[in-house]
Amino acid sequence: MSFLQALVPFVEVLIFAFILNYLLSFFWNTKSMDLLWGALAFLLFFAAAYWFNFPVLLKIMQVLGGAAIIAVLIIFQPELRVALAKLSWKGRRYREITEFDKFLDQLANSTYRLAEKKIGALIVLENEDSLDEYVQRSVILNADFSSELLETIFALSTPLHDGAVIVRDQTVLAAASILPLAEESSQLTKSMGTRHRAGLGLSNISDALIVVVSEETGKVAIVREGIMTRGIKIDRFKGIIRSIFNPPTKIAFKSKFNLREWLKQ
């Protein structure tokens, strides 16, 4: 029992260090950091009043301290909600799913806007197989995905509209990518151009999902594993991509727990 009692101070120090590390990582370089410094200054004054036995000052600070706690809970309720959400795995998974849904909506909306205007497009969504071989031979962007960026790339007035755009997760890796063309296939018709052949060619040698917007018909096609599905509507488009790139199935737990990296997430 004495051994366990001897460990109590160390456990308390670890808990306090964890809380302090979390608070500093959450408030650092934000406007709320001023509040944190103010709270530390208040605690120092409180400790000084207790140490030097100033009863009137101590009583005033006790009253102000209780009111300040209620005020902080009310004023900083949104920030506290975010901080508590970071502590839960459910909150982290919900945030990741929400970000994926936002990406999927942007991808679908921009794709069908291009289709409506009959602007040809070739979009490659990297899966497990790396496409670095084709990225290195392209115009490297490494930009966050957005509808505006995608539609600007395929605008006829830009020098990047020829070729494919390669997307990894939610990052546009490269544009104007040259993909291998498929040989003659029963899935290729006379109305299909180079984009369809390139999409089919890449799907034969990788597990990427390729989106093709026809410049002639304005129809959207999805190509995967050597199979091309044409004339896909936007709801089915989202369903297919969601079934392949589903965020919860891609959460990987590292063998070693890293407190600093976990708090950054």
ROSEVO-138499 format. One record per residue (C-alpha): x, y, z; chain. Coordinates in steps of 0.25 Angstrom, whole numbers, padded with zeros to 4 digits, always signed. Layout:
+-------+-------+-------+--------+
!    xx !    yy !    zz ! chaine !
+-------+-------+-------+--------+
!     X !     Y !     Z !      A !
...
+-------+-------+-------+--------+
This chain:
+-------+-------+-------+--------+
!    xx !    yy !    zz ! chaine !
+-------+-------+-------+--------+
! +0000 ! +0000 ! +0000 !      A !
! +0011 ! +0009 ! +0003 !      A !
! +0017 ! +0007 ! -0010 !      A !
! +0004 ! +0011 ! -0017 !      A !
! +0003 ! +0023 ! -0008 !      A !
! +0017 ! +0027 ! -0013 !      A !
! +0013 ! +0027 ! -0027 !      A !
! +0001 ! +0036 ! -0025 !      A !
! +0009 ! +0049 ! -0027 !      A !
! +0015 ! +0044 ! -0040 !      A !
! +0002 ! +0040 ! -0045 !      A !
! -0004 ! +0054 ! -0041 !      A !
! +0008 ! +0061 ! -0048 !      A !
! +0006 ! +0053 ! -0061 !      A !
! -0009 ! +0056 ! -0061 !      A !
! -0006 ! +0071 ! -0058 !      A !
! +0005 ! +0071 ! -0069 !      A !
! -0005 ! +0065 ! -0079 !      A !
! -0016 ! +0075 ! -0076 !      A !
! -0006 ! +0087 ! -0077 !      A !
! +0000 ! +0081 ! -0090 !      A !
! -0014 ! +0080 ! -0096 !      A !
! -0018 ! +0094 ! -0092 !      A !
! -0005 ! +0100 ! -0098 !      A !
! -0006 ! +0092 ! -0111 !      A !
! -0021 ! +0097 ! -0112 !      A !
! -0020 ! +0111 ! -0109 !      A !
! -0006 ! +0114 ! -0114 !      A !
! -0005 ! +0125 ! -0125 !      A !
! -0020 ! +0129 ! -0123 !      A !
! -0027 ! +0140 ! -0116 !      A !
! -0031 ! +0131 ! -0105 !      A !
! -0017 ! +0130 ! -0101 !      A !
! -0018 ! +0144 ! -0095 !      A !
! -0029 ! +0139 ! -0086 !      A !
! -0020 ! +0127 ! -0082 !      A !
! -0009 ! +0137 ! -0078 !      A !
! -0019 ! +0145 ! -0070 !      A !
! -0024 ! +0133 ! -0063 !      A !
! -0010 ! +0129 ! -0059 !      A !
! -0007 ! +0143 ! -0054 !      A !
! -0020 ! +0142 ! -0046 !      A !
! -0015 ! +0129 ! -0039 !      A !
! -0002 ! +0136 ! -0036 !      A !
! -0009 ! +0147 ! -0029 !      A !
! -0018 ! +0138 ! -0022 !      A !
! -0006 ! +0130 ! -0017 !      A !
! +0001 ! +0142 ! -0012 !      A !
! -0011 ! +0147 ! -0005 !      A !
! -0012 ! +0133 ! +0002 !      A !
! +0003 ! +0133 ! +0005 !      A !
! +0004 ! +0147 ! +0011 !      A !
! -0010 ! +0145 ! +0018 !      A !
! -0018 ! +0157 ! +0012 !      A !
! -0032 ! +0153 ! +0017 !      A !
! -0039 ! +0164 ! +0009 !      A !
! -0032 ! +0162 ! -0004 !      A !
! -0033 ! +0147 ! -0003 !      A !
! -0048 ! +0148 ! -0001 !      A !
! -0050 ! +0158 ! -0012 !      A !
! -0042 ! +0149 ! -0022 !      A !
! -0050 ! +0136 ! -0017 !      A !
! -0063 ! +0144 ! -0021 !      A !
! -0057 ! +0148 ! -0034 !      A !
! -0052 ! +0135 ! -0037 !      A !
! -0065 ! +0128 ! -0036 !      A !
! -0072 ! +0139 ! -0045 !      A !
! -0060 ! +0138 ! -0055 !      A !
! -0062 ! +0123 ! -0057 !      A !
! -0077 ! +0124 ! -0060 !      A !
! -0073 ! +0136 ! -0070 !      A !
! -0062 ! +0127 ! -0077 !      A !
! -0072 ! +0115 ! -0079 !      A !
! -0082 ! +0125 ! -0085 !      A !
! -0073 ! +0133 ! -0094 !      A !
! -0064 ! +0122 ! -0099 !      A !
! -0075 ! +0111 ! -0100 !      A !
! -0072 ! +0109 ! -0115 !      A !
! -0057 ! +0108 ! -0113 !      A !
! -0059 ! +0098 ! -0101 !      A !
! -0068 ! +0090 ! -0109 !      A !
! -0057 ! +0088 ! -0120 !      A !
! -0047 ! +0085 ! -0109 !      A !
! -0056 ! +0074 ! -0103 !      A !
! -0059 ! +0068 ! -0117 !      A !
! -0044 ! +0067 ! -0119 !      A !
! -0043 ! +0058 ! -0107 !      A !
! -0053 ! +0047 ! -0113 !      A !
! -0050 ! +0038 ! -0124 !      A !
! -0065 ! +0039 ! -0129 !      A !
! -0062 ! +0054 ! -0131 !      A !
! -0050 ! +0052 ! -0139 !      A !
! -0057 ! +0042 ! -0148 !      A !
! -0069 ! +0051 ! -0150 !      A !
! -0059 ! +0062 ! -0154 !      A !
! -0052 ! +0053 ! -0164 !      A !
! -0066 ! +0048 ! -0170 !      A !
! -0070 ! +0063 ! -0171 !      A !
! -0058 ! +0067 ! -0178 !      A !
! -0059 ! +0055 ! -0188 !      A !
! -0074 ! +0059 ! -0190 !      A !
! -0070 ! +0073 ! -0193 !      A !
! -0059 ! +0068 ! -0203 !      A !
! -0069 ! +0059 ! -0210 !      A !
! -0080 ! +0070 ! -0212 !      A !
! -0069 ! +0079 ! -0218 !      A !
! -0064 ! +0068 ! -0227 !      A !
! -0078 ! +0064 ! -0231 !      A !
! -0083 ! +0078 ! -0233 !      A !
! -0071 ! +0083 ! -0241 !      A !
! -0071 ! +0070 ! -0250 !      A !
! -0086 ! +0072 ! -0254 !      A !
! -0084 ! +0087 ! -0256 !      A !
! -0073 ! +0083 ! -0266 !      A !
! -0082 ! +0072 ! -0272 !      A !
! -0094 ! +0082 ! -0274 !      A !
! -0084 ! +0092 ! -0281 !      A !
! -0079 ! +0080 ! -0289 !      A !
! -0065 ! +0083 ! -0285 !      A !
! -0056 ! +0070 ! -0285 !      A !
! -0049 ! +0066 ! -0273 !      A !
! -0041 ! +0054 ! -0268 !      A !
! -0040 ! +0053 ! -0253 !      A !
! -0032 ! +0042 ! -0246 !      A !
! -0035 ! +0038 ! -0231 !      A !
! -0023 ! +0030 ! -0226 !      A !
! -0026 ! +0018 ! -0218 !      A !
! -0016 ! +0008 ! -0212 !      A !
! -0007 ! +0008 ! -0224 !      A !
! +0003 ! +0019 ! -0225 !      A !
! +0002 ! +0028 ! -0237 !      A !
! +0015 ! +0036 ! -0234 !      A !
! +0021 ! +0031 ! -0248 !      A !
! +0010 ! +0039 ! -0255 !      A !
! +0011 ! +0051 ! -0245 !      A !
! +0026 ! +0053 ! -0248 !      A !
! +0023 ! +0054 ! -0263 !      A !
! +0012 ! +0065 ! -0260 !      A !
! +0011 ! +0079 ! -0256 !      A !
! +0012 ! +0077 ! -0240 !      A !
! +0002 ! +0086 ! -0232 !      A !
! +0001 ! +0079 ! -0218 !      A !
! -0012 ! +0088 ! -0216 !      A !
! -0024 ! +0086 ! -0207 !      A !
! -0036 ! +0081 ! -0215 !      A !
! -0047 ! +0091 ! -0218 !      A !
! -0057 ! +0093 ! -0229 !      A !
! -0051 ! +0106 ! -0234 !      A !
! -0038 ! +0100 ! -0236 !      A !
! -0043 ! +0087 ! -0243 !      A !
! -0052 ! +0096 ! -0252 !      A !
! -0041 ! +0106 ! -0255 !      A !
! -0031 ! +0094 ! -0259 !      A !
! -0041 ! +0089 ! -0269 !      A !
! -0045 ! +0102 ! -0275 !      A !
! -0041 ! +0103 ! -0290 !      A !
! -0034 ! +0116 ! -0288 !      A !
! -0023 ! +0110 ! -0278 !      A !
! -0011 ! +0102 ! -0283 !      A !
! -0014 ! +0091 ! -0273 !      A !
! -0027 ! +0086 ! -0279 !      A !
! -0021 ! +0075 ! -0287 !      A !
! -0018 ! +0063 ! -0279 !      A !
! -0022 ! +0057 ! -0266 !      A !
! -0023 ! +0063 ! -0252 !      A !
! -0018 ! +0053 ! -0241 !      A !
! -0024 ! +0054 ! -0228 !      A !
! -0019 ! +0048 ! -0215 !      A !
! -0028 ! +0048 ! -0203 !      A !
! -0033 ! +0063 ! -0204 !      A !
! -0020 ! +0068 ! -0210 !      A !
! -0019 ! +0071 ! -0225 !      A !
! -0005 ! +0066 ! -0228 !      A !
! -0003 ! +0069 ! -0242 !      A !
! -0010 ! +0074 ! -0255 !      A !
! -0007 ! +0071 ! -0270 !      A !
! -0004 ! +0057 ! -0267 !      A !
! -0002 ! +0048 ! -0279 !      A !
! -0008 ! +0034 ! -0277 !      A !
! -0006 ! +0021 ! -0284 !      A !
! -0016 ! +0018 ! -0295 !      A !
! -0024 ! +0006 ! -0295 !      A !
! -0023 ! -0004 ! -0307 !      A !
! -0036 ! -0007 ! -0315 !      A !
! -0047 ! -0011 ! -0306 !      A !
! -0061 ! -0015 ! -0307 !      A !
! -0064 ! -0004 ! -0297 !      A !
! -0059 ! +0007 ! -0307 !      A !
! -0068 ! +0013 ! -0317 !      A !
! -0066 ! +0022 ! -0329 !      A !
! -0072 ! +0034 ! -0320 !      A !
! -0061 ! +0032 ! -0310 !      A !
! -0048 ! +0040 ! -0310 !      A !
! -0035 ! +0040 ! -0304 !      A !
! -0040 ! +0043 ! -0290 !      A !
! -0048 ! +0030 ! -0290 !      A !
! -0036 ! +0022 ! -0295 !      A !
! -0027 ! +0028 ! -0285 !      A !
! -0036 ! +0025 ! -0274 !      A !
! -0038 ! +0011 ! -0278 !      A !
! -0023 ! +0009 ! -0280 !      A !
! -0020 ! +0014 ! -0266 !      A !
! -0031 ! +0006 ! -0260 !      A !
! -0025 ! -0007 ! -0266 !      A !
! -0012 ! -0005 ! -0259 !      A !
! -0016 ! +0001 ! -0245 !      A !
! -0027 ! +0002 ! -0235 !      A !
! -0030 ! +0016 ! -0237 !      A !
! -0044 ! +0022 ! -0240 !      A !
! -0045 ! +0030 ! -0253 !      A !
! -0055 ! +0040 ! -0256 !      A !
! -0057 ! +0044 ! -0270 !      A !
! -0066 ! +0056 ! -0275 !      A !
! -0069 ! +0055 ! -0290 !      A !
! -0067 ! +0067 ! -0298 !      A !
! -0076 ! +0062 ! -0309 !      A !
! -0088 ! +0057 ! -0301 !      A !
! -0086 ! +0064 ! -0288 !      A !
! -0088 ! +0050 ! -0281 !      A !
! -0080 ! +0046 ! -0268 !      A !
! -0074 ! +0032 ! -0268 !      A !
! -0066 ! +0025 ! -0257 !      A !
! -0055 ! +0015 ! -0260 !      A !
! -0050 ! +0005 ! -0251 !      A !
! -0043 ! -0008 ! -0252 !      A !
! -0044 ! -0008 ! -0267 !      A !
! -0059 ! -0006 ! -0267 !      A !
! -0066 ! +0007 ! -0272 !      A !
! -0079 ! +0011 ! -0267 !      A !
! -0085 ! +0023 ! -0275 !      A !
! -0097 ! +0033 ! -0273 !      A !
! -0096 ! +0033 ! -0258 !      A !
! -0105 ! +0042 ! -0250 !      A !
! -0100 ! +0050 ! -0239 !      A !
! -0106 ! +0042 ! -0228 !      A !
! -0100 ! +0029 ! -0233 !      A !
! -0087 ! +0037 ! -0235 !      A !
! -0086 ! +0040 ! -0221 !      A !
! -0090 ! +0026 ! -0216 !      A !
! -0079 ! +0019 ! -0224 !      A !
! -0068 ! +0028 ! -0220 !      A !
! -0073 ! +0027 ! -0205 !      A !
! -0073 ! +0012 ! -0206 !      A !
! -0058 ! +0012 ! -0210 !      A !
! -0053 ! +0024 ! -0202 !      A !
! -0060 ! +0022 ! -0189 !      A !
! -0052 ! +0030 ! -0178 !      A !
! -0055 ! +0021 ! -0166 !      A !
! -0050 ! +0009 ! -0173 !      A !
! -0037 ! +0016 ! -0175 !      A !
! -0034 ! +0020 ! -0161 !      A !
! -0020 ! +0014 ! -0157 !      A !
! -0016 ! +0012 ! -0143 !      A !
! -0001 ! +0014 ! -0141 !      A !
! +0006 ! +0004 ! -0132 !      A !
! +0012 ! +0015 ! -0123 !      A !
! +0003 ! +0025 ! -0117 !      A !
! +0009 ! +0039 ! -0120 !      A !
! +0003 ! +0050 ! -0110 !      A !
! +0007 ! +0062 ! -0118 !      A !
! +0003 ! +0056 ! -0132 !      A !
! -0011 ! +0052 ! -0126 !      A !
! -0013 ! +0066 ! -0120 !      A !
! -0010 ! +0073 ! -0133 !      A !
! -0021 ! +0065 ! -0140 !      A !
+-------+-------+-------+--------+
